[in-house]
Amino acid sequence: AIAACLSRKAQLYLLDEPSAYLDVEERLNMARAIRRVVESQNATAFVVEHDVVAQDFIADRLMVFTGEPGVKGIAHQPTSLRDGMNMFLKEVGITFRRDPLTKRPRVNKEDSRRDKFQKEIGEYYYVRLMRK
């Protein structure tokens, strides 16, 4: 279904959880395919996705939803990938680093040096650490 959608020329692609039922490698291939098609067509994609790693590869901008599922919710305005990821990751209390080889985001171990540092400076999404 994803391939059928992306094979059509359009100004706007609407995709609802395209990574559902895909393994890790297929998710990354799917994310790259969406980005490649959207960029080559100079189009826009509205992607509803719960996989944070897939969103990291696909998105330029994010909308974060907070609240209590099925009770009340807040749809925050679209924001940059960094600001949206920071908002979401702070809400769930985890921090990310970027793997230097694969470029994939990785969850930092809770209370690790890096986790504590990132929480201290308010950067839950990955930060580039300076080497001495």
N, C-alpha and C positions, 0 to 999 in steps of 0.2 A: 504494500500500500504506500509506503514511503517513497519507493522508487517511482511508482505511478504518479504520485503527486509532484515529485520533483522533476519528472520528465516533461511536464507541461510548462510552457512559457507563461509566466504570470508576474504581476507586480507585487502581489501579496500571497504568501504561503501560510496557511493555518495548519499547525500540526499539534495534535493532542497526545502527549506522552509517547513520542516516537521511539523511545528506548525501552518501552515495556516489552518484556519477554526476550530481550537480547542479552547475550553475555557481554562481558567487559569489552573485549576487542571489537565486537559488532557495534556496541554503543559508541565507541570512539570513531569507528569508520562511518557510522551514521551521522555523527556530529560533524565530522569533517565534510561529508557529502552535502549536508544542509548548508554549511558555511560556504563551500565552494560554489554551489548552484546560486545561492543568494547573491554572492559577490559578483559572479560572472554575469548574472542577469540584471545586476543593479536593482535588485528587488528587496522586499522586506519580508521577514518571517516572524510570525507570532507563534512562539513555541511554548506550550504548557508542558513543563518537565519537572519531575521531582528528583531526578538524578543530578546531584550537584556537579559531578565531574563532567557530565554531558553538557550542562549549562555553561560550565567554564569554557568549554571548547566552542560552543555555538554562539553565546550571547555577547553583544556589545552593551546592552542595557538590560536591566531587570526590573520586574515589579515584584515586591515582596508582600506576602499576605500574612498578617499576624492575627491573633485572637484565639478563640476556643472553637475547634471544629464542630459544626452543627449547631452552635449556639450564637456566636457573634464573631464578626471578622472585620478587619481593616485592610483595604487594598491601598497600599502606599503608592505614591506617584512613581512613574518610571524614573530610574536613576542609572548612573553608570554601573558597569559590572562590579568595579571595586566597592563602591558605596553600597550597592545592593547585597553583595556577598558579605561585607562587614556587618550590615544590619541583620541578615539572616544568621550568620555564624555566631554573632553575639547573643542573639535570641536563644540559640540552642547550646551555647556555652562551649563551643569548640573552636580551635584555631587550625589553619591550614599552612602548609609549606609547599613549595613547588619542587618536585623531584628534578634534580639537575640533568639527569639523563633522558627521562621520558617526557619531561615538562608537564607531567600530570600533577594535579593537586593531591596532597597527602595529608591526612589528619595527624596533627601533632599529639603525642602521648600526653594525657592529662597530667598537669603539674610538672611537666618537663621544663627544662630551662627555657627552651624556645616558646612553649605554651605560656609560661608565666610572663616572659618578656613581651610577647605580642599582646597579651591582655593588659599589661601595664601601660603600653603606649596606645591602646585602643585599635590595634590593627589585627583583626581576626583572620582576614584574608592574608595570603602570603606576603612576606616582606623580604626584600633582598638584604641579607646580612653582609656587612662589610668584613672582609678578612684582614687580619693584622699582618 
